[in-house]
Amino acid sequence: MKYFDANTWTGRWPFAFLDEHTPRTLTAHLRAHGIGRALVSPLEAVFAPEPDPANYQLLRITEGMKGLVPVPIINPALANWREELAVVATDPRVRAVRLLPAYHNYRLSHRAVDDLAAELVRRKLRLIVQVRLIDHRHEYHAMTIKPVKPADVGTLVQRHPKLRVLASGLLSSEVRVLLSKHPRLLADLSFAEWHETMQYLLEKVPANQLCFASHTPFLITAAARAKLDPSGLPKAKLAAIAAGNLARWLGV
């Protein structure tokens, strides 16, 4: 079975002793867990004043790493987002960009997000909205960061019917509610946890709206595989969730 991971990270997280992966160590780690391909974003972009240096470094250090698909982080609350999007979009490996509204202090209702969405459609790029990076109840005590409201993701999808959106970091209950209302929306499984997770989700959501994600290094990579491996799903559904849906969403 091929696995295409929708959510991995390189770099350092300042508030916990997570593995500080380089592209090479991340690739080796994922392969050890049977994951041959992954979307990857830079952790250094989360708290930096601007995400651009981290994006440029990501593009540079992932060159020649066939198993990693770089996903730059764009901050539409900054005045230079158009220029920065234009720069990263020149790299043919870039098929999507990631937003971190909770960490970059804007709402998905911000006018600049609509402008960005229109530009992504024009450039035939996809959008990943990071709903949460970690459970906000486990954030560093001085931080008051709350996850993106799932309803805001749904409203964004409604406003931009031509934009291809992946919601990353939804809880199981959020996946069931949000995706049943928005059949064009894709969601990863990184934070979807329940007893017999796949059966629970598929009661409300079709398999073609779900994609595998480990959220390495924040979460345990083997646990992501465990959601699918013993699920007993038909091979076609399993293959779609493991890799096919994400590949189709990216247009690769």
ABEGO torsion letter per residue (X at the ends): XBBBBABBBBEBBAABBBBBBBAAAAAAAAAAAGBABBBBBBAAAAABABAAAAAAAAAAAABGBAABBBBBBBBAABAAAAAAAAAAAABAABABBBBBAAAAGBBAABAAAAAAAAAAAAAGBBBBBBABABBAAABBAABABBBBBAAAAAAAAAABAABBBBBBGBBAAAAAAAAAABAABBBBAAABBBBGAAAAAAAABBAAABBBBAGOAABBAAAAAAAAAAAGBBAAAAAAAAAAAAAAAAGX
